Amino acid sequence: MITNSVGGSIQGIEAEVNKLTIGPGDVILLCSNGMTSMLPDAPIAEVLRAEPDPAAACRRLIDEANAAGGRDNVTGIVARIEAAPGPRTV
């Protein structure tokens, strides 16, 4: 989760870096707070589990966030890890 925003000045802004292990079957969602402020984690996870197509899952999440009020810009990227030689840390 990216929790810091960049304003007009880059002074004092530090990137927060975290590592996680990913492997086949994992789904990664990168989204703006416009999505997470409108949809709780459980419904987001439900859509990501239910929809195998990343583009369709992303579109559905954006539509649901907008339907819930869409008070801010709603942006998202969904990636599904299909195959890998083994777990990777990214």
Summary of the structure (lengths in Angstrom):
residues: 90
radius of gyration: 14.9
end to end distance: 13.7
largest distance: 42.1
contacts: 199
relative contact order: 0.26
helix: 31%
strand: 16%
